């Protein structure tokens, strides 16, 4: 999974290297940043829910808000975008 993150991040870097990084319109909350860090570590929603002692549905809600704020559709894109923004 981490290899996929790295490969997609490299591809994204090549594609967007000429484009300036756009700042977030709305910043991530501390909890969203915490969830994002677990996503970057390759944890599943179930594993994140167990670590944070919250429901899987709550993790999924955090994921959706993270994806919306980062303007991405997938976990790998979220990690790559967060790295571009120095959030990770």
FENSUL-V107169 format. One record per residue. N is the residue number from 0. RES is the residue in three letters. SS is DSSP state (H for helix, E for strand, C for the rest). PHI is phi in whole degrees, -180 to 180 (999 if undefined). Layout:
{{N RES SS PHI} {N RES SS PHI}}
This chain:
{{0 UNK C 999} {1 UNK H -66} {2 UNK H -64} {3 UNK H -64} {4 UNK H -56} {5 UNK H -64} {6 UNK H -64} {7 UNK H -68} {8 UNK H -65} {9 UNK H -64} {10 UNK H -63} {11 UNK H -64} {12 UNK H -64} {13 UNK H -66} {14 UNK H -68} {15 UNK H -106} {16 UNK C -64} {17 UNK C -87} {18 UNK C -92} {19 UNK C -70} {20 UNK C -76} {21 UNK C -85} {22 UNK C -70} {23 UNK C -71} {24 UNK C -72} {25 UNK C -126} {26 UNK C -69} {27 UNK C -75} {28 UNK C -73} {29 UNK H -55} {30 UNK H -68} {31 UNK H -63} {32 UNK H -63} {33 UNK H -64} {34 UNK H -63} {35 UNK H -61} {36 UNK H -63} {37 UNK H -68} {38 UNK H -60} {39 UNK H -63} {40 UNK C -80} {41 UNK C 88} {42 UNK C -75} {43 UNK C -79} {44 UNK H -59} {45 UNK H -61} {46 UNK H -65} {47 UNK H -64} {48 UNK H -62} {49 UNK H -68} {50 UNK H -67} {51 UNK H -93} {52 UNK C 55} {53 UNK C -135} {54 UNK C -71} {55 UNK H -59} {56 UNK H -62} {57 UNK H -68} {58 UNK H -61} {59 UNK H -62} {60 UNK H -64} {61 UNK H -61} {62 UNK H -57} {63 UNK H -63} {64 UNK H -67} {65 UNK H -61} {66 UNK H -61} {67 UNK H -64} {68 UNK H -67} {69 UNK H -87} {70 UNK C 59} {71 UNK C -132} {72 UNK C -119} {73 UNK C -135} {74 UNK H -58} {75 UNK H -63} {76 UNK H -67} {77 UNK H -63} {78 UNK H -65} {79 UNK H -62} {80 UNK H -65} {81 UNK H -62} {82 UNK H -68} {83 UNK H -59} {84 UNK C -89} {85 UNK C 59} {86 UNK C -88} {87 UNK C -122}}
